[in-house]
Amino acid sequence: LGAPSTLRLYEGLNHADLIATFSPLFRRKAPVLDDMATFLGRALA
């Protein structure tokens, strides 16, 4: 419906792994939280 989107694939990570990266203990696995913050910062600017 005209909303921006970005496809980001994190090789070797499943859905549970992606959610786990929100925790400081697992953030080294992938930059999911940083990528989300960047996307939202741009989309809401």
C-alpha positions as MATLAB code, in Angstrom:
seq = 'LGAPSTLRLYEGLNHADLIATFSPLFRRKAPVLDDMATFLGRALA';
ca = [
       0.000    0.000    0.000;
       2.875    2.320   -0.698;
       4.759    1.660    2.524;
       8.535    1.241    2.315;
      10.010   -2.182    2.862;
      13.425   -3.808    2.820;
      14.234   -7.487    2.494;
      17.137   -8.503    4.691;
      18.228  -12.137    4.853;
      20.494  -13.369    7.630;
      22.103  -16.556    6.404;
      21.957  -19.451    8.837;
      19.419  -17.812   11.173;
      15.845  -18.980   11.622;
      12.907  -17.048   13.070;
      13.793  -17.883   16.681;
      17.412  -16.821   16.105;
      16.256  -13.458   14.744;
      14.135  -12.836   17.830;
      16.996  -13.959   20.090;
      19.241  -11.242   18.630;
      17.112   -8.657   20.454;
      18.792   -9.904   23.638;
      22.246   -8.507   24.434;
      23.465  -12.095   24.859;
      22.882  -12.911   21.179;
      23.410   -9.596   19.364;
      26.746  -10.765   17.971;
      24.936  -13.338   15.810;
      23.537  -10.723   13.417;
      22.928   -6.956   13.314;
      19.142   -7.369   13.336;
      18.420   -4.723   15.979;
      20.764   -2.197   14.352;
      19.231   -2.859   10.931;
      15.726   -2.391   12.332;
      16.683    0.855   14.060;
      18.258    2.175   10.851;
      15.195    1.251    8.791;
      12.778    2.826   11.264;
      14.919    5.945   11.591;
      14.831    6.453    7.828;
      11.162    5.546    7.425;
      10.014    7.868   10.202;
      12.260   10.830    9.310;
];
